Amino acid sequence: MNKLRKVTFGILVGGLAFGFSAFTTIEKSNIVTYYKVNMTYPNANDYRGYVYYSDNRCMSGGSLCKATWNIGSNAIPQDGDPLPGTGTTFISGSTYSGHFE
C-alpha cells in the first residue's frame, strides 16, 4: 500500500510539473509582413523602404512587393508605420514578387 501511494504521488507531481512547464515555455513571436513601398532601396533585406499595412497591397508585375521580418521587441506596427531600423531580422526566403499598389 505504501508503494502505491509513492507511485501515485510521483505521477501527480510529475503531471503537475509537466503541466506547469507547458504554459511557461510559450514564446512571443513578432513575425510581421512589411511592404516594400520605396524601390530606391531594391535589396529585399534592406529595412529601408518597408512600411506595414494590415491588408494585402500587392499587385502582379514586379520583383519585390513584401517580405517578412522578425521585429523582436519593437512595438507591433499600425498601418503606415515604417520598419524599425534596429532590432529587426529579415526572414530569408519570405519575399513575395509583385509591386506595391
Rosetta blueprint (number, residue, H / E / L):
1 M L
2 N H
3 K H
4 L H
5 R H
6 K H
7 V H
8 T H
9 F H
10 G H
11 I H
12 L H
13 V H
14 G H
15 G H
16 L H
17 A H
18 F H
19 G H
20 F H
21 S H
22 A H
23 F H
24 T H
25 T L
26 I L
27 E L
28 K L
29 S L
30 N L
31 I E
32 V E
33 T E
34 Y E
35 Y E
36 K E
37 V L
38 N L
39 M L
40 T L
41 Y L
42 P L
43 N L
44 A L
45 N L
46 D L
47 Y L
48 R L
49 G L
50 Y E
51 V E
52 Y L
53 Y L
54 S L
55 D L
56 N L
57 R L
58 C E
59 M E
60 S L
61 G L
62 G L
63 S L
64 L L
65 C L
66 K E
67 A E
68 T E
69 W E
70 N E
71 I L
72 G L
73 S L
74 N L
75 A L
76 I L
77 P L
78 Q L
79 D L
80 G L
81 D L
82 P E
83 L L
84 P L
85 G L
86 T L
87 G L
88 T L
89 T E
90 F E
91 I L
92 S L
93 G L
94 S L
95 T L
96 Y E
97 S L
98 G L
99 H E
100 F E
101 E L
